[in-house]
Amino acid sequence: MPALLGPRHTAALPTWFPDTARDAAQVVVLLVDGLGWEQLQERCDLAPTLAAMDGGPITTVVPSTTSTALTSAVTGLTPAEHGIVGYRIDLGGDVMNVLRWSTANGDARKRHVPRDVQPFRAFLGQPVPVVSKVELESSGFSAAHLVGGLMNGWRTMSNIAVEIAVQLGQGHRVVYAYYDGIDKVAHEKGFGQYYDAELRMVDRMVGDVLDALPPGAVLLVTADHGQVDVGPRVVPPAPDVLAATRYQSGEGRFRWLHAKPGAAAELLQAATAAHSDVAWVVSKEQVLEAGWFGPSMAGPVAARLGDVALVARDPISFDDPADSGPFQLVCRHGSLTSAEMLVPLIAGRGR
């Protein structure tokens, strides 16, 4: 967003910025949730419109998860700066699911006010139209990461290109659109015929957006993360690891363990011995020193992390009984593998 909404000095744009978009009078940013670069490259024949666009892969944030990546995408800030440091984060001992904005006690919007958890305005404070699912407009997460956006909800996929055209026709320089179907299908059905069918539909929708662009406008397609097929390979932390753990946060492929008082060193040692063959096992101090979330993290944000992270390297997920949903997820994300971290940033002009 800083590249699009800041002063337009083409020479100062990042080297990874697609050439097609460098001189665009108007830009649509379409973020397709879950569309990893590697998965797209393996299925170019199913998505000829996307495959023909200009650009390549870029790296998403850590953890490679929706809540963190979307907040970085619209604010231009690192996770260390904006503070949405995962799917489930620790807010003073209260583990909150950021996408649902809920804890074990239910809706958390009064206990954890969205603007207090994430205080930075989206889109550099500029009034950018947001074309997203209408059901998401009133969510706590939208209130946290889309502050200042001009909400224009869609109810069906066919509405996306139409609403984008309306917003461009009103003269907006940048329009942000979000679609979540790829992610939902991968989570529930994995890779296969359902995923392929959804990718074909997304490619058609992208074609509809390109057809709707006025002269001088460009479409940028990107994503928040890719996916890994985990299937039934859900691993419970070892008994001696759980013995030193008060509770967990994060998600299956980036699981934070919160140590019992005085047991952080013991927890790191036990987790390393038990799980370093399938995961990167790192302490909070190691993560902060390496700058995984950004070069500098304030104390209140660091307090949202656990003491030890289990970051899956193999196609597995680490179990937490408190982190459950209506069905077992087939594909997952959150970790540092290239399948999860590489996402497209590709551009196309109207057809």
C-alpha positions as CSV (number, residue, x, y, z in Angstrom):
1,M,0.0,0.0,0.0
2,P,2.8,2.5,0.6
3,A,4.0,1.8,-3.0
4,L,0.5,2.5,-4.3
5,L,-0.8,5.3,-2.0
6,G,2.5,7.2,-1.3
7,P,4.1,9.7,-3.7
8,R,4.2,8.0,-7.2
9,H,7.9,8.0,-8.0
10,T,8.3,5.1,-10.3
11,A,12.1,4.8,-9.7
12,A,11.5,4.4,-6.0
13,L,9.1,1.4,-6.3
14,P,10.3,-1.9,-5.0
15,T,12.1,-4.1,-7.6
16,W,9.5,-6.8,-7.1
17,F,6.7,-4.5,-8.2
18,P,5.3,-5.7,-11.5
19,D,6.3,-3.5,-14.4
20,T,2.7,-3.5,-15.8
21,A,1.5,-1.6,-12.7
22,R,4.3,1.0,-12.5
23,D,2.5,3.7,-14.5
24,A,-1.1,2.8,-13.8
25,A,-3.6,5.7,-13.3
26,Q,-5.8,3.4,-11.2
27,V,-5.0,0.1,-9.4
28,V,-7.2,-2.6,-8.1
29,V,-5.6,-4.9,-5.5
30,L,-7.4,-8.2,-5.4
31,L,-6.3,-10.4,-2.5
32,V,-7.2,-14.0,-3.0
33,D,-7.0,-15.7,0.3
34,G,-4.9,-18.9,0.3
35,L,-3.6,-18.6,-3.3
36,G,0.0,-19.7,-2.9
37,W,2.5,-19.2,-5.6
38,E,3.6,-22.8,-5.7
39,Q,0.0,-24.1,-5.9
40,L,-0.7,-21.7,-8.7
41,Q,2.4,-22.7,-10.7
42,E,1.4,-26.4,-10.4
43,R,-2.0,-25.6,-12.0
44,C,-1.3,-22.9,-14.6
45,D,-3.4,-24.9,-17.1
46,L,-6.4,-24.4,-14.9
47,A,-5.9,-20.6,-14.6
48,P,-4.8,-19.2,-18.0
49,T,-5.8,-15.7,-17.1
50,L,-3.7,-15.6,-14.0
51,A,-0.8,-17.5,-15.7
52,A,-0.6,-14.8,-18.4
53,M,-0.3,-11.9,-15.9
54,D,3.0,-10.0,-15.4
55,G,5.0,-10.5,-12.1
56,G,6.1,-13.2,-9.8
57,P,6.3,-14.5,-6.3
58,I,6.8,-12.3,-3.2
59,T,7.2,-13.4,0.4
60,T,4.4,-13.1,2.9
61,V,4.8,-12.3,6.6
62,V,5.4,-14.5,9.7
63,P,3.3,-16.3,10.6
64,S,1.9,-17.0,7.2
65,T,-1.7,-16.7,8.3
66,T,-4.7,-14.6,7.3
67,S,-5.2,-12.2,10.2
68,T,-1.5,-11.2,10.3
69,A,-1.0,-11.0,6.5
70,L,-4.2,-9.0,5.7
71,T,-3.3,-6.5,8.4
72,S,0.2,-6.0,7.0
73,A,-1.2,-5.8,3.4
74,V,-3.6,-3.0,4.2
75,T,-1.5,-1.0,6.7
76,G,2.0,-1.6,5.1
77,L,3.3,-2.4,8.5
78,T,5.2,-5.4,9.8
79,P,3.4,-7.7,12.3
80,A,5.8,-6.5,15.0
81,E,4.4,-3.0,14.4
82,H,0.7,-3.6,14.0
83,G,0.5,-6.3,16.7
84,I,-1.8,-8.8,15.0
85,V,0.9,-11.5,15.5
86,G,-1.1,-14.6,14.7
87,Y,-4.4,-16.4,14.3
88,R,-4.9,-16.8,18.1
89,I,-3.0,-14.3,20.2
90,D,-2.5,-14.0,24.0
91,L,-4.1,-10.8,25.4
92,G,-3.2,-10.8,29.0
93,G,-3.9,-14.5,29.5
94,D,-7.0,-14.3,27.4
95,V,-6.3,-16.2,24.1
96,M,-8.4,-14.6,21.4
97,N,-9.2,-15.9,17.9
98,V,-8.5,-12.8,15.8
99,L,-10.7,-13.8,12.8
100,R,-13.7,-14.5,15.0
101,W,-12.6,-11.8,17.5
102,S,-13.7,-14.2,20.3
103,T,-12.3,-16.1,23.3
104,A,-13.6,-19.0,25.3
105,N,-16.0,-16.6,26.8
106,G,-17.5,-15.5,23.5
107,D,-17.5,-12.2,21.6
108,A,-14.5,-10.2,22.7
109,R,-15.2,-6.8,21.2
110,K,-16.0,-5.2,24.5
111,R,-13.1,-6.8,26.5
112,H,-10.6,-6.3,23.7
113,V,-11.6,-3.3,21.7
114,P,-10.4,-3.7,18.1
115,R,-8.9,-0.2,17.8
116,D,-6.9,-0.8,21.0
117,V,-5.5,-4.1,19.8
118,Q,-4.6,-2.7,16.3
119,P,-4.5,1.1,16.4
120,F,-3.2,1.9,12.9
121,R,-5.4,3.1,10.1
122,A,-5.6,1.1,6.9
123,F,-4.4,2.5,3.5
124,L,-2.2,5.1,5.0
125,G,-5.3,6.9,6.3
126,Q,-6.7,7.4,2.8
127,P,-10.4,6.6,1.9
128,V,-9.9,3.5,-0.2
129,P,-13.0,1.4,-1.2
130,V,-13.0,-2.1,0.2
131,V,-14.9,-4.7,-1.9
132,S,-15.3,-7.6,0.4
133,K,-17.9,-10.1,1.5
134,V,-20.8,-8.2,3.1
135,E,-20.9,-10.6,6.1
136,L,-17.4,-9.5,7.1
137,E,-18.2,-5.8,7.3
138,S,-19.3,-5.8,10.9
139,S,-16.7,-8.2,12.3
140,G,-14.3,-7.4,15.0
141,F,-11.4,-8.2,12.7
142,S,-12.6,-5.8,10.1
143,A,-12.9,-3.2,12.8
144,A,-9.3,-3.8,13.7
145,H,-7.6,-3.9,10.3
146,L,-9.8,-2.0,7.9
147,V,-10.3,1.3,9.8
148,G,-10.9,4.1,7.4
149,G,-11.8,1.8,4.5
150,L,-15.0,2.5,2.5
151,M,-16.9,-0.7,2.8
152,N,-18.8,-2.0,-0.2
153,G,-19.9,-5.5,0.4
154,W,-20.6,-8.2,-2.2
155,R,-22.8,-11.2,-1.7
156,T,-21.9,-13.4,-4.7
157,M,-18.7,-13.7,-6.7
158,S,-20.4,-12.2,-9.7
159,N,-20.8,-8.9,-7.9
160,I,-17.0,-8.4,-7.4
161,A,-16.1,-7.2,-10.8
162,V,-19.3,-5.1,-11.0
163,E,-18.6,-3.4,-7.7
164,I,-14.9,-2.8,-8.6
165,A,-16.1,-1.1,-11.9
166,V,-18.5,1.1,-9.9
167,Q,-15.7,2.3,-7.6
168,L,-13.2,2.9,-10.4
169,G,-15.9,4.8,-12.2
170,Q,-16.3,7.1,-9.2
171,G,-12.6,8.1,-9.7
172,H,-10.9,6.2,-6.9
173,R,-7.2,5.8,-7.5
174,V,-6.9,2.5,-5.5
175,V,-9.6,-0.2,-4.9
176,Y,-9.0,-3.1,-2.5
177,A,-10.9,-6.3,-3.0
178,Y,-10.9,-9.6,-1.0
179,Y,-12.0,-13.1,-1.9
180,D,-11.8,-16.1,0.4
181,G,-13.0,-19.1,-1.6
182,I,-9.7,-20.7,-2.4
183,D,-8.7,-20.8,1.3
184,K,-12.1,-22.2,2.4
185,V,-12.0,-25.0,-0.1
186,A,-8.4,-26.0,0.6
187,H,-9.1,-26.1,4.4
188,E,-12.1,-28.3,4.0
189,K,-11.5,-30.4,0.9
190,G,-7.7,-30.2,0.4
191,F,-6.1,-30.3,-3.0
192,G,-8.0,-32.1,-5.8
193,Q,-11.1,-31.7,-7.8
194,Y,-12.8,-29.2,-5.5
195,Y,-9.7,-27.0,-5.3
196,D,-9.2,-27.2,-9.0
197,A,-12.9,-26.2,-9.6
198,E,-12.5,-23.2,-7.3
199,L,-9.3,-22.1,-9.0
200,R,-11.1,-22.2,-12.4
201,M,-13.8,-20.0,-11.0
202,V,-11.3,-17.5,-9.5
203,D,-9.6,-17.3,-12.9
204,R,-12.9,-16.5,-14.6
205,M,-13.6,-13.9,-11.9
206,V,-10.2,-12.3,-12.5
207,G,-11.0,-12.2,-16.2
208,D,-14.3,-10.4,-15.4
209,V,-12.3,-7.8,-13.4
210,L,-9.9,-7.3,-16.3
211,D,-12.8,-6.8,-18.7
212,A,-14.3,-4.2,-16.3
213,L,-11.1,-2.1,-16.1
214,P,-11.3,1.4,-17.7
215,P,-8.3,2.6,-19.8
216,G,-5.2,3.2,-17.7
217,A,-6.3,0.9,-14.9
218,V,-4.4,-2.2,-13.8
219,L,-5.3,-5.2,-11.6
220,L,-2.8,-6.5,-9.1
221,V,-3.5,-10.0,-7.7
222,T,-1.8,-11.2,-4.6
223,A,-2.5,-13.5,-1.6
224,D,-1.9,-13.8,2.1
225,H,-0.4,-17.3,2.2
226,G,-0.2,-20.6,0.5
227,Q,-1.2,-24.0,1.8
228,V,0.2,-27.4,2.9
229,D,-1.8,-30.6,2.8
230,V,-1.6,-31.9,6.3
231,G,-4.5,-34.3,6.2
232,P,-4.9,-36.5,9.4
233,R,-1.3,-35.8,10.5
234,V,-2.1,-34.0,13.7
235,V,0.6,-34.3,16.3
236,P,-0.1,-33.8,20.0
237,P,2.8,-32.1,21.9
238,A,4.8,-34.6,23.9
239,P,3.6,-35.3,27.5
240,D,6.7,-33.7,29.0
241,V,6.1,-30.7,26.8
242,L,2.5,-30.4,28.0
243,A,3.6,-30.8,31.6
244,A,5.6,-27.5,31.3
245,T,2.8,-25.7,29.4
246,R,0.1,-23.6,30.9
247,Y,-1.8,-23.1,27.6
248,Q,-1.3,-22.7,23.9
249,S,-2.0,-20.0,21.2
250,G,-1.2,-19.6,17.5
251,E,-2.3,-22.3,15.2
252,G,-1.4,-25.9,14.1
253,R,1.6,-25.0,12.0
254,F,2.8,-22.2,14.2
255,R,1.9,-23.3,17.7
256,W,2.9,-21.1,20.6
257,L,3.5,-22.8,24.0
258,H,3.1,-20.6,27.1
259,A,5.2,-22.0,29.9
260,K,4.2,-22.5,33.5
261,P,5.9,-20.0,35.8
262,G,9.6,-20.6,35.9
263,A,9.5,-23.4,33.3
264,A,10.4,-21.6,30.1
265,A,13.9,-23.1,29.8
266,E,12.6,-26.6,30.7
267,L,9.8,-26.2,28.1
268,L,12.3,-25.2,25.3
269,Q,14.5,-28.2,26.2
270,A,11.6,-30.7,26.2
271,A,10.1,-29.3,23.0
272,T,13.4,-29.4,21.2
273,A,14.1,-33.0,22.2
274,A,10.6,-34.1,21.2
275,H,9.8,-32.2,18.1
276,S,12.9,-30.8,16.4
277,D,12.9,-33.6,13.9
278,V,9.7,-32.3,12.3
279,A,9.6,-28.6,13.3
280,W,11.7,-25.6,14.0
281,V,11.6,-25.2,17.8
282,V,12.4,-21.7,18.9
283,S,12.1,-19.5,22.0
284,K,10.5,-16.2,21.9
285,E,13.9,-14.6,22.5
286,Q,15.2,-16.3,19.4
287,V,12.3,-15.2,17.3
288,L,12.7,-11.6,18.4
289,E,16.4,-11.6,17.9
290,A,16.0,-13.0,14.4
291,G,13.4,-10.4,13.5
292,W,10.8,-12.9,12.3
293,F,7.9,-10.5,12.9
294,G,9.9,-7.3,11.9
295,P,13.0,-5.6,13.1
296,S,11.6,-4.1,16.3
297,M,8.7,-5.2,18.5
298,A,7.4,-3.2,21.5
299,G,6.9,-4.9,24.8
300,P,3.1,-4.9,24.8
301,V,3.1,-6.7,21.4
302,A,5.9,-9.1,22.5
303,A,3.6,-10.0,25.5
304,R,1.2,-11.5,22.9
305,L,3.7,-14.3,22.0
306,G,4.2,-17.5,23.8
307,D,7.5,-18.7,25.3
308,V,8.3,-21.5,22.8
309,A,7.1,-21.9,19.2
310,L,6.6,-25.2,17.4
311,V,6.9,-24.2,13.7
312,A,6.1,-27.2,11.5
313,R,8.6,-28.1,8.9
314,D,7.0,-31.4,7.8
315,P,3.4,-31.6,6.6
316,I,1.9,-31.9,10.1
317,S,-0.1,-29.8,12.5
318,F,0.4,-29.5,16.2
319,D,-2.8,-30.2,18.2
320,D,-4.4,-27.9,20.7
321,P,-7.8,-29.0,22.0
322,A,-8.8,-25.3,22.6
323,D,-8.2,-24.6,18.9
324,S,-11.0,-26.4,17.1
325,G,-13.6,-25.7,14.5
326,P,-16.6,-27.4,12.8
327,F,-14.3,-29.8,10.9
328,Q,-10.8,-31.1,10.7
329,L,-8.7,-29.0,8.4
330,V,-7.1,-30.8,5.5
331,C,-4.8,-28.0,4.2
332,R,-3.2,-25.6,6.7
333,H,-0.7,-22.7,6.8
334,G,1.2,-20.6,9.2
335,S,4.7,-21.9,9.0
336,L,7.8,-20.9,7.0
337,T,7.9,-23.4,4.2
338,S,8.0,-22.0,0.6
339,A,4.6,-23.6,-0.1
340,E,3.1,-21.3,2.6
341,M,5.4,-18.2,2.4
342,L,5.5,-17.6,-1.4
343,V,2.5,-15.7,-2.8
344,P,1.9,-14.1,-6.2
345,L,2.1,-10.4,-7.0
346,I,1.0,-10.3,-10.6
347,A,-0.5,-7.6,-12.7
348,G,-2.8,-7.3,-15.8
349,R,-4.4,-4.6,-17.9
350,G,-7.9,-4.5,-19.2
351,R,-8.7,-6.8,-22.1
